[in-house]
Amino acid sequence: MFAAPLVGETVLTVNGEAITAALLDAFARGRGLDVSVPEQRKQALDLLTESLLVAQDAIGTGMHTRDDVEAALDL
């Protein structure tokens, strides 16, 4: 799903796809969130989970090939 999977401890699995601590950290930093703050960690996990679910759905329905959808899914 993502260009280069980041390795490390799995913190969550979404439909069989692992979210690693490294991926969560990179995602959170890109949104100005600090995973060492519990509320911000939860927010980052929620946002990343939602993004991953949307991306999985787009791929599952074939919509990911549309230019506008592909641009929106670019994380």
All heavy atoms as TSV, in Angstrom:
chain	resi	resn	atom	element	x	y	z
A	1	MET	N	N	0.833	-1.184	0.000
A	1	MET	CA	C	0.000	0.000	0.000
A	1	MET	C	C	0.872	1.240	0.000
A	1	MET	O	O	0.671	2.123	-0.786
A	1	MET	CB	C	-0.898	-0.057	1.234
A	1	MET	CG	C	-1.836	1.072	1.386
A	1	MET	SD	S	-3.446	0.875	0.655
A	1	MET	CE	C	-3.718	-0.852	0.639
A	2	PHE	N	N	1.825	1.323	0.909
A	2	PHE	CA	C	2.715	2.466	0.965
A	2	PHE	C	C	3.956	2.150	0.157
A	2	PHE	O	O	4.341	0.996	0.004
A	2	PHE	CB	C	3.085	2.796	2.416
A	2	PHE	CG	C	1.899	3.282	3.206
A	2	PHE	CD1	C	1.173	2.423	4.000
A	2	PHE	CD2	C	1.502	4.598	3.132
A	2	PHE	CE1	C	0.072	2.858	4.708
A	2	PHE	CE2	C	0.400	5.055	3.838
A	2	PHE	CZ	C	-0.309	4.180	4.620
A	3	ALA	N	N	4.618	3.189	-0.361
A	3	ALA	CA	C	5.760	3.022	-1.262
A	3	ALA	C	C	6.826	2.100	-0.688
A	3	ALA	O	O	7.257	1.169	-1.342
A	3	ALA	CB	C	6.348	4.384	-1.601
A	4	ALA	N	N	7.271	2.354	0.515
A	4	ALA	CA	C	8.308	1.518	1.129
A	4	ALA	C	C	7.889	1.228	2.565
A	4	ALA	O	O	7.837	2.136	3.389
A	4	ALA	CB	C	9.651	2.230	1.110
A	5	PRO	N	N	7.536	-0.025	2.867
A	5	PRO	CA	C	7.111	-0.325	4.232
A	5	PRO	C	C	8.219	-0.037	5.233
A	5	PRO	O	O	9.369	-0.344	4.986
A	5	PRO	CB	C	6.767	-1.807	4.196
A	5	PRO	CG	C	7.219	-2.328	2.897
A	5	PRO	CD	C	7.593	-1.178	2.025
A	6	LEU	N	N	7.846	0.600	6.305
A	6	LEU	CA	C	8.802	0.880	7.367
A	6	LEU	C	C	8.786	-0.293	8.334
A	6	LEU	O	O	7.732	-0.774	8.729
A	6	LEU	CB	C	8.426	2.176	8.088
A	6	LEU	CG	C	8.455	3.430	7.213
A	6	LEU	CD1	C	7.913	4.623	7.991
A	6	LEU	CD2	C	9.845	3.722	6.713
A	7	VAL	N	N	9.965	-0.779	8.698
A	7	VAL	CA	C	10.060	-1.943	9.572
A	7	VAL	C	C	10.009	-1.517	11.028
A	7	VAL	O	O	10.254	-0.370	11.355
A	7	VAL	CB	C	11.350	-2.750	9.293
A	7	VAL	CG1	C	11.311	-3.333	7.906
A	7	VAL	CG2	C	12.575	-1.901	9.493
A	8	GLY	N	N	9.720	-2.463	11.875
A	8	GLY	CA	C	9.698	-2.194	13.304
A	8	GLY	C	C	8.524	-2.874	13.964
A	8	GLY	O	O	7.817	-3.687	13.360
A	9	GLU	N	N	8.316	-2.521	15.205
A	9	GLU	CA	C	7.245	-3.093	16.013
A	9	GLU	C	C	5.884	-2.755	15.413
A	9	GLU	O	O	5.597	-1.607	15.086
A	9	GLU	CB	C	7.339	-2.517	17.430
A	9	GLU	CG	C	6.176	-2.853	18.311
A	9	GLU	CD	C	6.130	-1.998	19.572
A	9	GLU	OE1	O	6.971	-1.119	19.758
A	9	GLU	OE2	O	5.207	-2.234	20.360
A	10	THR	N	N	5.030	-3.755	15.267
A	10	THR	CA	C	3.673	-3.521	14.785
A	10	THR	C	C	2.838	-2.984	15.942
A	10	THR	O	O	2.770	-3.594	17.002
A	10	THR	CB	C	3.048	-4.820	14.241
A	10	THR	OG1	O	3.830	-5.268	13.135
A	10	THR	CG2	C	1.620	-4.610	13.785
A	11	VAL	N	N	2.215	-1.820	15.725
A	11	VAL	CA	C	1.395	-1.220	16.771
A	11	VAL	C	C	-0.089	-1.448	16.528
A	11	VAL	O	O	-0.897	-1.320	17.440
A	11	VAL	CB	C	1.688	0.295	16.928
A	11	VAL	CG1	C	3.095	0.510	17.440
A	11	VAL	CG2	C	1.455	1.049	15.645
A	12	LEU	N	N	-0.436	-1.795	15.276
A	12	LEU	CA	C	-1.830	-2.005	14.910
A	12	LEU	C	C	-1.867	-2.738	13.582
A	12	LEU	O	O	-0.970	-2.557	12.751
A	12	LEU	CB	C	-2.543	-0.649	14.785
A	12	LEU	CG	C	-4.030	-0.638	14.468
A	12	LEU	CD1	C	-4.835	-1.186	15.641
A	12	LEU	CD2	C	-4.483	0.781	14.166
A	13	THR	N	N	-2.889	-3.548	13.380
A	13	THR	CA	C	-3.088	-4.205	12.095
A	13	THR	C	C	-4.462	-3.827	11.578
A	13	THR	O	O	-5.454	-3.908	12.319
A	13	THR	CB	C	-2.984	-5.737	12.248
A	13	THR	OG1	O	-1.701	-6.049	12.800
A	13	THR	CG2	C	-3.130	-6.436	10.913
A	14	VAL	N	N	-4.512	-3.380	10.324
A	14	VAL	CA	C	-5.762	-2.972	9.696
A	14	VAL	C	C	-6.005	-3.886	8.503
A	14	VAL	O	O	-5.262	-3.843	7.519
A	14	VAL	CB	C	-5.703	-1.499	9.247
A	14	VAL	CG1	C	-7.000	-1.102	8.553
A	14	VAL	CG2	C	-5.430	-0.578	10.428
A	15	ASN	N	N	-7.015	-4.742	8.610
A	15	ASN	CA	C	-7.331	-5.689	7.534
A	15	ASN	C	C	-6.102	-6.457	7.076
A	15	ASN	O	O	-5.856	-6.613	5.884
A	15	ASN	CB	C	-7.986	-4.976	6.353
A	15	ASN	CG	C	-9.357	-4.443	6.689
A	15	ASN	OD1	O	-10.062	-4.990	7.518
A	15	ASN	ND2	N	-9.738	-3.365	6.043
A	16	GLY	N	N	-5.309	-6.898	8.035
A	16	GLY	CA	C	-4.132	-7.700	7.731
A	16	GLY	C	C	-2.889	-6.907	7.370
A	16	GLY	O	O	-1.823	-7.478	7.174
A	17	GLU	N	N	-2.978	-5.602	7.285
A	17	GLU	CA	C	-1.828	-4.757	6.956
A	17	GLU	C	C	-1.270	-4.127	8.233
A	17	GLU	O	O	-1.986	-3.444	8.964
A	17	GLU	CB	C	-2.225	-3.669	5.963
A	17	GLU	CG	C	-1.041	-2.957	5.389
A	17	GLU	CD	C	-1.353	-2.233	4.093
A	17	GLU	OE1	O	-2.380	-2.514	3.478
A	17	GLU	OE2	O	-0.543	-1.370	3.738
A	18	ALA	N	N	0.013	-4.377	8.477
A	18	ALA	CA	C	0.646	-3.903	9.707
A	18	ALA	C	C	0.955	-2.413	9.648
A	18	ALA	O	O	1.429	-1.907	8.642
A	18	ALA	CB	C	1.933	-4.675	9.953
A	19	ILE	N	N	0.669	-1.753	10.749
A	19	ILE	CA	C	1.100	-0.371	10.961
A	19	ILE	C	C	2.221	-0.465	11.988
A	19	ILE	O	O	1.993	-0.883	13.124
A	19	ILE	CB	C	-0.039	0.524	11.479
A	19	ILE	CG1	C	-1.131	0.648	10.423
A	19	ILE	CG2	C	0.501	1.887	11.878
A	19	ILE	CD1	C	-2.340	1.445	10.879
A	20	THR	N	N	3.428	-0.115	11.565
A	20	THR	CA	C	4.577	-0.207	12.468
A	20	THR	C	C	4.747	1.094	13.238
A	20	THR	O	O	4.212	2.145	12.855
A	20	THR	CB	C	5.868	-0.498	11.685
A	20	THR	OG1	O	6.128	0.604	10.805
A	20	THR	CG2	C	5.781	-1.785	10.893
A	21	ALA	N	N	5.514	1.001	14.309
A	21	ALA	CA	C	5.813	2.187	15.110
A	21	ALA	C	C	6.520	3.236	14.247
A	21	ALA	O	O	6.247	4.437	14.370
A	21	ALA	CB	C	6.659	1.809	16.313
A	22	ALA	N	N	7.402	2.791	13.355
A	22	ALA	CA	C	8.127	3.725	12.496
A	22	ALA	C	C	7.181	4.432	11.530
A	22	ALA	O	O	7.299	5.638	11.294
A	22	ALA	CB	C	9.223	2.993	11.725
A	23	LEU	N	N	6.222	3.703	10.964
A	23	LEU	CA	C	5.249	4.311	10.056
A	23	LEU	C	C	4.371	5.294	10.810
A	23	LEU	O	O	4.131	6.413	10.345
A	23	LEU	CB	C	4.394	3.231	9.389
A	23	LEU	CG	C	3.268	3.733	8.496
A	23	LEU	CD1	C	3.796	4.618	7.378
A	23	LEU	CD2	C	2.486	2.567	7.925
A	24	LEU	N	N	3.914	4.893	11.987
A	24	LEU	CA	C	3.092	5.790	12.803
A	24	LEU	C	C	3.846	7.060	13.137
A	24	LEU	O	O	3.309	8.169	13.034
A	24	LEU	CB	C	2.646	5.085	14.092
A	24	LEU	CG	C	1.859	5.946	15.074
A	24	LEU	CD1	C	0.560	6.435	14.454
A	24	LEU	CD2	C	1.613	5.178	16.359
A	25	ASP	N	N	5.108	6.928	13.524
A	25	ASP	CA	C	5.918	8.099	13.876
A	25	ASP	C	C	6.082	9.036	12.682
A	25	ASP	O	O	5.901	10.244	12.809
A	25	ASP	CB	C	7.272	7.645	14.407
A	25	ASP	CG	C	8.086	8.799	14.959
A	25	ASP	OD1	O	7.550	9.553	15.802
A	25	ASP	OD2	O	9.239	8.967	14.529
A	26	ALA	N	N	6.396	8.481	11.520
A	26	ALA	CA	C	6.575	9.303	10.323
A	26	ALA	C	C	5.267	9.989	9.941
A	26	ALA	O	O	5.253	11.177	9.591
A	26	ALA	CB	C	7.086	8.450	9.169
A	27	PHE	N	N	4.172	9.262	10.005
A	27	PHE	CA	C	2.854	9.810	9.685
A	27	PHE	C	C	2.515	10.943	10.650
A	27	PHE	O	O	2.073	12.018	10.238
A	27	PHE	CB	C	1.807	8.694	9.757
A	27	PHE	CG	C	0.427	9.116	9.363
A	27	PHE	CD1	C	0.026	9.092	8.040
A	27	PHE	CD2	C	-0.486	9.514	10.326
A	27	PHE	CE1	C	-1.265	9.468	7.672
A	27	PHE	CE2	C	-1.774	9.900	9.979
A	27	PHE	CZ	C	-2.164	9.879	8.643
A	28	ALA	N	N	2.723	10.711	11.943
A	28	ALA	CA	C	2.406	11.714	12.964
A	28	ALA	C	C	3.245	12.978	12.787
A	28	ALA	O	O	2.718	14.095	12.824
A	28	ALA	CB	C	2.619	11.126	14.356
A	29	ARG	N	N	4.549	12.797	12.596
A	29	ARG	CA	C	5.425	13.970	12.407
A	29	ARG	C	C	4.990	14.801	11.216
A	29	ARG	O	O	5.040	16.028	11.267
A	29	ARG	CB	C	6.869	13.536	12.217
A	29	ARG	CG	C	7.605	13.312	13.515
A	29	ARG	CD	C	9.021	12.963	13.235
A	29	ARG	NE	N	8.931	11.909	12.206
A	29	ARG	CZ	C	9.888	11.093	11.848
A	29	ARG	NH1	N	11.048	11.189	12.342
A	29	ARG	NH2	N	9.703	10.159	10.963
A	30	GLY	N	N	4.562	14.146	10.149
A	30	GLY	CA	C	4.098	14.854	8.958
A	30	GLY	C	C	2.851	15.672	9.209
A	30	GLY	O	O	2.502	16.546	8.414
A	31	ARG	N	N	2.173	15.398	10.297
A	31	ARG	CA	C	0.963	16.133	10.651
A	31	ARG	C	C	1.149	16.970	11.910
A	31	ARG	O	O	0.186	17.448	12.490
A	31	ARG	CB	C	-0.195	15.153	10.819
A	31	ARG	CG	C	-0.719	14.738	9.452
A	31	ARG	CD	C	-1.235	13.332	9.423
A	31	ARG	NE	N	-1.574	12.953	8.059
A	31	ARG	CZ	C	-0.679	12.546	7.157
A	31	ARG	NH1	N	0.586	12.456	7.469
A	31	ARG	NH2	N	-1.056	12.216	5.933
A	32	GLY	N	N	2.392	17.099	12.331
A	32	GLY	CA	C	2.691	17.929	13.498
A	32	GLY	C	C	2.252	17.312	14.814
A	32	GLY	O	O	2.031	18.035	15.789
A	33	LEU	N	N	2.141	15.997	14.857
A	33	LEU	CA	C	1.728	15.303	16.080
A	33	LEU	C	C	2.926	14.619	16.722
A	33	LEU	O	O	3.843	14.183	16.034
A	33	LEU	CB	C	0.647	14.267	15.761
A	33	LEU	CG	C	-0.648	14.818	15.164
A	33	LEU	CD1	C	-1.541	13.684	14.680
A	33	LEU	CD2	C	-1.369	15.680	16.180
A	34	ASP	N	N	2.884	14.518	18.027
A	34	ASP	CA	C	3.960	13.897	18.806
A	34	ASP	C	C	3.423	12.616	19.433
A	34	ASP	O	O	2.567	12.667	20.326
A	34	ASP	CB	C	4.433	14.876	19.878
A	34	ASP	CG	C	5.577	14.347	20.723
A	34	ASP	OD1	O	5.927	13.149	20.607
A	34	ASP	OD2	O	6.123	15.135	21.512
A	35	VAL	N	N	3.914	11.464	18.979
A	35	VAL	CA	C	3.392	10.184	19.474
A	35	VAL	C	C	3.738	9.918	20.934
A	35	VAL	O	O	3.186	8.996	21.536
A	35	VAL	CB	C	3.829	8.996	18.590
A	35	VAL	CG1	C	3.238	9.099	17.211
A	35	VAL	CG2	C	5.321	8.856	18.546
A	36	SER	N	N	4.617	10.713	21.528
A	36	SER	CA	C	4.920	10.530	22.952
A	36	SER	C	C	3.846	11.163	23.838
A	36	SER	O	O	3.812	10.919	25.039
A	36	SER	CB	C	6.298	11.108	23.294
A	36	SER	OG	O	6.287	12.516	23.187
A	37	VAL	N	N	2.950	11.942	23.240
A	37	VAL	CA	C	1.809	12.522	23.963
A	37	VAL	C	C	0.604	11.613	23.681
A	37	VAL	O	O	0.205	11.470	22.522
A	37	VAL	CB	C	1.522	13.967	23.484
A	37	VAL	CG1	C	0.300	14.538	24.175
A	37	VAL	CG2	C	2.745	14.849	23.688
A	38	PRO	N	N	0.057	10.954	24.705
A	38	PRO	CA	C	-0.983	9.944	24.492
A	38	PRO	C	C	-2.154	10.399	23.605
A	38	PRO	O	O	-2.591	9.651	22.729
A	38	PRO	CB	C	-1.462	9.602	25.908
A	38	PRO	CG	C	-0.261	9.869	26.763
A	38	PRO	CD	C	0.410	11.070	26.134
A	39	GLU	N	N	-2.652	11.594	23.805
A	39	GLU	CA	C	-3.786	12.075	23.005
A	39	GLU	C	C	-3.392	12.237	21.538
A	39	GLU	O	O	-4.173	11.935	20.644
A	39	GLU	CB	C	-4.315	13.414	23.555
A	39	GLU	CG	C	-4.896	13.329	24.947
A	39	GLU	CD	C	-3.821	13.390	26.042
A	39	GLU	OE1	O	-2.659	13.791	25.780
A	39	GLU	OE2	O	-4.140	13.007	27.186
A	40	GLN	N	N	-2.166	12.722	21.309
A	40	GLN	CA	C	-1.707	12.909	19.939
A	40	GLN	C	C	-1.392	11.567	19.273
A	40	GLN	O	O	-1.608	11.397	18.074
A	40	GLN	CB	C	-0.491	13.831	19.901
A	40	GLN	CG	C	-0.845	15.255	20.254
A	40	GLN	CD	C	0.318	16.207	20.100
A	40	GLN	OE1	O	1.235	15.978	19.321
A	40	GLN	NE2	N	0.274	17.299	20.857
A	41	ARG	N	N	-0.907	10.614	20.051
A	41	ARG	CA	C	-0.664	9.262	19.519
A	41	ARG	C	C	-1.979	8.647	19.060
A	41	ARG	O	O	-2.078	8.068	17.985
A	41	ARG	CB	C	-0.007	8.382	20.574
A	41	ARG	CG	C	0.240	6.956	20.104
A	41	ARG	CD	C	0.823	6.100	21.229
A	41	ARG	NE	N	0.940	4.721	20.863
A	41	ARG	CZ	C	1.964	4.190	20.209
A	41	ARG	NH1	N	2.986	4.946	19.865
A	41	ARG	NH2	N	1.986	2.912	19.906
A	42	LYS	N	N	-3.021	8.773	19.889
A	42	LYS	CA	C	-4.331	8.241	19.522
A	42	LYS	C	C	-4.855	8.933	18.268
A	42	LYS	O	O	-5.392	8.281	17.368
A	42	LYS	CB	C	-5.321	8.394	20.666
A	42	LYS	CG	C	-6.690	7.802	20.315
A	42	LYS	CD	C	-7.697	7.993	21.404
A	42	LYS	CE	C	-9.063	7.449	21.085
A	42	LYS	NZ	N	-9.490	7.382	19.724
A	43	GLN	N	N	-4.684	10.237	18.201
A	43	GLN	CA	C	-5.143	10.986	17.020
A	43	GLN	C	C	-4.402	10.509	15.768
A	43	GLN	O	O	-5.013	10.294	14.721
A	43	GLN	CB	C	-4.931	12.485	17.228
A	43	GLN	CG	C	-5.455	13.323	16.082
A	43	GLN	CD	C	-5.246	14.819	16.300
A	43	GLN	OE1	O	-4.601	15.241	17.258
A	43	GLN	NE2	N	-5.787	15.614	15.410
A	44	ALA	N	N	-3.100	10.324	15.887
A	44	ALA	CA	C	-2.306	9.855	14.747
A	44	ALA	C	C	-2.737	8.453	14.336
A	44	ALA	O	O	-2.880	8.167	13.134
A	44	ALA	CB	C	-0.815	9.882	15.087
A	45	LEU	N	N	-2.956	7.564	15.296
A	45	LEU	CA	C	-3.424	6.209	14.989
A	45	LEU	C	C	-4.779	6.239	14.290
A	45	LEU	O	O	-5.002	5.518	13.314
A	45	LEU	CB	C	-3.521	5.365	16.266
A	45	LEU	CG	C	-2.257	4.648	16.697
A	45	LEU	CD1	C	-2.422	4.068	18.097
A	45	LEU	CD2	C	-1.879	3.561	15.714
A	46	ASP	N	N	-5.687	7.070	14.791
A	46	ASP	CA	C	-7.015	7.179	14.188
A	46	ASP	C	C	-6.925	7.692	12.753
A	46	ASP	O	O	-7.568	7.144	11.847
A	46	ASP	CB	C	-7.916	8.097	15.013
A	46	ASP	CG	C	-8.319	7.498	16.353
A	46	ASP	OD1	O	-8.113	6.279	16.565
A	46	ASP	OD2	O	-8.828	8.263	17.200
A	47	LEU	N	N	-6.127	8.736	12.535
A	47	LEU	CA	C	-5.983	9.305	11.197
A	47	LEU	C	C	-5.319	8.328	10.231
A	47	LEU	O	O	-5.745	8.188	9.075
A	47	LEU	CB	C	-5.169	10.609	11.254
A	47	LEU	CG	C	-5.843	11.809	11.900
A	47	LEU	CD1	C	-4.832	12.938	12.117
A	47	LEU	CD2	C	-7.002	12.281	11.039
A	48	LEU	N	N	-4.291	7.646	10.702
A	48	LEU	CA	C	-3.590	6.693	9.853
A	48	LEU	C	C	-4.491	5.508	9.523
A	48	LEU	O	O	-4.530	5.045	8.381
A	48	LEU	CB	C	-2.300	6.224	10.523
A	48	LEU	CG	C	-1.438	5.239	9.733
A	48	LEU	CD1	C	-1.120	5.752	8.338
A	48	LEU	CD2	C	-0.151	4.956	10.498
A	49	THR	N	N	-5.246	5.039	10.504
A	49	THR	CA	C	-6.179	3.933	10.267
A	49	THR	C	C	-7.221	4.332	9.232
A	49	THR	O	O	-7.498	3.578	8.292
A	49	THR	CB	C	-6.872	3.515	11.584
A	49	THR	OG1	O	-5.884	3.084	12.510
A	49	THR	CG2	C	-7.887	2.410	11.362
A	50	GLU	N	N	-7.773	5.515	9.380
A	50	GLU	CA	C	-8.773	6.000	8.421
A	50	GLU	C	C	-8.175	6.109	7.016
A	50	GLU	O	O	-8.789	5.681	6.034
A	50	GLU	CB	C	-9.314	7.355	8.866
A	50	GLU	CG	C	-10.388	7.904	7.946
A	50	GLU	CD	C	-10.934	9.237	8.418
A	50	GLU	OE1	O	-10.820	9.561	9.610
A	50	GLU	OE2	O	-11.474	9.964	7.566
A	51	SER	N	N	-6.974	6.651	6.922
A	51	SER	CA	C	-6.310	6.774	5.622
A	51	SER	C	C	-6.072	5.409	4.986
A	51	SER	O	O	-6.274	5.217	3.782
A	51	SER	CB	C	-4.971	7.509	5.766
A	51	SER	OG	O	-5.172	8.831	6.187
A	52	LEU	N	N	-5.647	4.465	5.800
A	52	LEU	CA	C	-5.376	3.127	5.298
A	52	LEU	C	C	-6.662	2.436	4.845
A	52	LEU	O	O	-6.695	1.790	3.795
A	52	LEU	CB	C	-4.676	2.296	6.375
A	52	LEU	CG	C	-4.107	0.960	5.956
A	52	LEU	CD1	C	-3.180	1.091	4.748
A	52	LEU	CD2	C	-3.347	0.332	7.110
A	53	LEU	N	N	-7.743	2.592	5.593
A	53	LEU	CA	C	-9.022	2.007	5.200
A	53	LEU	C	C	-9.527	2.598	3.882
A	53	LEU	O	O	-10.024	1.865	3.015
A	53	LEU	CB	C	-10.066	2.199	6.305
A	53	LEU	CG	C	-9.873	1.332	7.546
A	53	LEU	CD1	C	-10.808	1.788	8.665
A	53	LEU	CD2	C	-10.089	-0.139	7.229
A	54	VAL	N	N	-9.394	3.896	3.723
A	54	VAL	CA	C	-9.810	4.548	2.474
A	54	VAL	C	C	-8.964	4.037	1.311
A	54	VAL	O	O	-9.486	3.719	0.238
A	54	VAL	CB	C	-9.726	6.093	2.598
A	54	VAL	CG1	C	-9.886	6.765	1.244
A	54	VAL	CG2	C	-10.773	6.603	3.571
A	55	ALA	N	N	-7.657	3.939	1.524
A	55	ALA	CA	C	-6.764	3.452	0.473
A	55	ALA	C	C	-7.090	2.003	0.114
A	55	ALA	O	O	-7.147	1.647	-1.075
A	55	ALA	CB	C	-5.310	3.574	0.921
A	56	GLN	N	N	-7.333	1.160	1.114
A	56	GLN	CA	C	-7.671	-0.240	0.858
A	56	GLN	C	C	-8.977	-0.349	0.076
A	56	GLN	O	O	-9.099	-1.163	-0.841
A	56	GLN	CB	C	-7.770	-1.022	2.170
A	56	GLN	CG	C	-6.447	-1.257	2.839
A	56	GLN	CD	C	-6.584	-1.881	4.220
A	56	GLN	OE1	O	-7.658	-1.894	4.825
A	56	GLN	NE2	N	-5.477	-2.397	4.739
A	57	ASP	N	N	-9.951	0.475	0.434
A	57	ASP	CA	C	-11.231	0.457	-0.269
A	57	ASP	C	C	-11.057	0.900	-1.720
A	57	ASP	O	O	-11.630	0.303	-2.635
A	57	ASP	CB	C	-12.241	1.355	0.445
A	57	ASP	CG	C	-13.626	1.253	-0.171
A	57	ASP	OD1	O	-14.156	0.126	-0.253
A	57	ASP	OD2	O	-14.162	2.297	-0.583
A	58	ALA	N	N	-10.272	1.935	-1.928
A	58	ALA	CA	C	-10.038	2.423	-3.294
A	58	ALA	C	C	-9.362	1.353	-4.146
A	58	ALA	O	O	-9.718	1.154	-5.309
A	58	ALA	CB	C	-9.191	3.693	-3.263
A	59	ILE	N	N	-8.411	0.659	-3.559
A	59	ILE	CA	C	-7.729	-0.415	-4.295
A	59	ILE	C	C	-8.695	-1.570	-4.549
A	59	ILE	O	O	-8.737	-2.119	-5.653
A	59	ILE	CB	C	-6.467	-0.871	-3.537
A	59	ILE	CG1	C	-5.413	0.226	-3.604
A	59	ILE	CG2	C	-5.937	-2.183	-4.109
A	59	ILE	CD1	C	-4.227	0.011	-2.707
A	60	GLY	N	N	-9.486	-1.911	-3.554
A	60	GLY	CA	C	-10.431	-3.019	-3.685
A	60	GLY	C	C	-11.489	-2.783	-4.742
A	60	GLY	O	O	-11.978	-3.720	-5.371
A	61	THR	N	N	-11.862	-1.533	-4.951
A	61	THR	CA	C	-12.897	-1.206	-5.937
A	61	THR	C	C	-12.306	-0.774	-7.274
A	61	THR	O	O	-13.046	-0.492	-8.209
A	61	THR	CB	C	-13.815	-0.088	-5.418
A	61	THR	OG1	O	-13.033	1.081	-5.164
A	61	THR	CG2	C	-14.559	-0.518	-4.165
A	62	GLY	N	N	-10.977	-0.692	-7.343
A	62	GLY	CA	C	-10.333	-0.280	-8.588
A	62	GLY	C	C	-10.302	1.220	-8.793
A	62	GLY	O	O	-9.828	1.705	-9.819
A	63	MET	N	N	-10.794	1.980	-7.823
A	63	MET	CA	C	-10.826	3.435	-7.971
A	63	MET	C	C	-9.447	4.065	-7.872
A	63	MET	O	O	-9.257	5.208	-8.274
A	63	MET	CB	C	-11.766	4.053	-6.944
A	63	MET	CG	C	-13.220	3.738	-7.221
A	63	MET	SD	S	-14.332	4.738	-6.236
A	63	MET	CE	C	-14.006	6.359	-6.867
A	64	HIS	N	N	-8.485	3.330	-7.337
A	64	HIS	CA	C	-7.144	3.886	-7.150
A	64	HIS	C	C	-6.471	4.225	-8.481
A	64	HIS	O	O	-5.480	4.945	-8.498
A	64	HIS	CB	C	-6.279	2.923	-6.344
A	64	HIS	CG	C	-5.925	1.672	-7.074
A	64	HIS	ND1	N	-6.864	0.708	-7.365
A	64	HIS	CD2	C	-4.756	1.241	-7.584
A	64	HIS	CE1	C	-6.278	-0.274	-8.025
A	64	HIS	NE2	N	-5.002	0.020	-8.164
A	65	THR	N	N	-7.006	3.739	-9.579
A	65	THR	CA	C	-6.404	4.022	-10.886
A	65	THR	C	C	-6.857	5.355	-11.457
A	65	THR	O	O	-6.252	5.844	-12.412
A	65	THR	CB	C	-6.731	2.902	-11.893
A	65	THR	OG1	O	-8.153	2.803	-12.027
A	65	THR	CG2	C	-6.166	1.570	-11.418
A	66	ARG	N	N	-7.898	5.954	-10.871
A	66	ARG	CA	C	-8.341	7.278	-11.330
A	66	ARG	C	C	-7.338	8.318	-10.848
A	66	ARG	O	O	-6.877	8.274	-9.717
A	66	ARG	CB	C	-9.719	7.606	-10.764
A	66	ARG	CG	C	-10.827	6.788	-11.379
A	66	ARG	CD	C	-12.197	7.144	-10.872
A	66	ARG	NE	N	-12.343	8.526	-10.420
A	66	ARG	CZ	C	-13.391	8.979	-9.754
A	66	ARG	NH1	N	-14.381	8.164	-9.456
A	66	ARG	NH2	N	-13.447	10.236	-9.375
A	67	ASP	N	N	-6.989	9.250	-11.718
A	67	ASP	CA	C	-5.990	10.270	-11.384
A	67	ASP	C	C	-6.355	11.065	-10.142
A	67	ASP	O	O	-5.499	11.309	-9.289
A	67	ASP	CB	C	-5.767	11.228	-12.564
A	67	ASP	CG	C	-5.048	10.558	-13.735
A	67	ASP	OD1	O	-4.410	9.496	-13.522
A	67	ASP	OD2	O	-5.136	11.097	-14.852
A	68	ASP	N	N	-7.619	11.480	-10.019
A	68	ASP	CA	C	-8.012	12.285	-8.865
A	68	ASP	C	C	-7.954	11.485	-7.568
A	68	ASP	O	O	-7.536	11.995	-6.538
A	68	ASP	CB	C	-9.402	12.904	-9.067
A	68	ASP	CG	C	-10.509	11.869	-9.300
A	68	ASP	OD1	O	-10.209	10.783	-9.846
A	68	ASP	OD2	O	-11.657	12.151	-8.950
A	69	VAL	N	N	-8.321	10.221	-7.621
A	69	VAL	CA	C	-8.266	9.376	-6.433
A	69	VAL	C	C	-6.819	9.040	-6.090
A	69	VAL	O	O	-6.424	9.087	-4.924
A	69	VAL	CB	C	-9.089	8.088	-6.631
A	69	VAL	CG1	C	-8.939	7.147	-5.449
A	69	VAL	CG2	C	-10.572	8.435	-6.847
A	70	GLU	N	N	-6.027	8.738	-7.088
A	70	GLU	CA	C	-4.610	8.425	-6.855
A	70	GLU	C	C	-3.910	9.601	-6.173
A	70	GLU	O	O	-3.133	9.415	-5.235
A	70	GLU	CB	C	-3.921	8.083	-8.168
A	70	GLU	CG	C	-2.504	7.592	-7.989
A	70	GLU	CD	C	-1.883	7.142	-9.289
A	70	GLU	OE1	O	-2.479	7.288	-10.356
A	70	GLU	OE2	O	-0.742	6.647	-9.217
A	71	ALA	N	N	-4.188	10.811	-6.604
A	71	ALA	CA	C	-3.572	11.994	-5.993
A	71	ALA	C	C	-4.018	12.152	-4.541
A	71	ALA	O	O	-3.214	12.495	-3.676
A	71	ALA	CB	C	-3.937	13.244	-6.793
A	72	ALA	N	N	-5.278	11.875	-4.264
A	72	ALA	CA	C	-5.801	12.008	-2.898
A	72	ALA	C	C	-5.219	10.936	-1.973
A	72	ALA	O	O	-5.037	11.176	-0.781
A	72	ALA	CB	C	-7.317	11.913	-2.908
A	73	LEU	N	N	-4.889	9.762	-2.526
A	73	LEU	CA	C	-4.355	8.678	-1.707
A	73	LEU	C	C	-2.859	8.798	-1.476
A	73	LEU	O	O	-2.311	8.111	-0.630
A	73	LEU	CB	C	-4.634	7.321	-2.377
A	73	LEU	CG	C	-6.095	6.903	-2.413
A	73	LEU	CD1	C	-6.232	5.586	-3.168
A	73	LEU	CD2	C	-6.661	6.782	-1.017
A	74	ASP	N	N	-2.201	9.664	-2.212
A	74	ASP	CA	C	-0.760	9.826	-2.064
A	74	ASP	C	C	-0.448	10.323	-0.659
A	74	ASP	O	O	-0.739	11.441	-0.310
A	74	ASP	CB	C	-0.238	10.826	-3.094
A	74	ASP	CG	C	0.985	10.313	-3.801
A	74	ASP	OD1	O	1.446	9.215	-3.495
A	74	ASP	OD2	O	1.469	11.052	-4.677
A	75	LEU	N	N	0.107	9.435	0.150
A	75	LEU	CA	C	0.422	9.794	1.534
A	75	LEU	C	C	1.824	10.276	1.604
A	75	LEU	O	O	2.367	10.696	2.509
A	75	LEU	CB	C	0.224	8.579	2.456
A	75	LEU	CG	C	-1.194	8.041	2.504
A	75	LEU	CD1	C	-1.219	6.787	3.363
A	75	LEU	CD2	C	-2.140	9.057	3.060
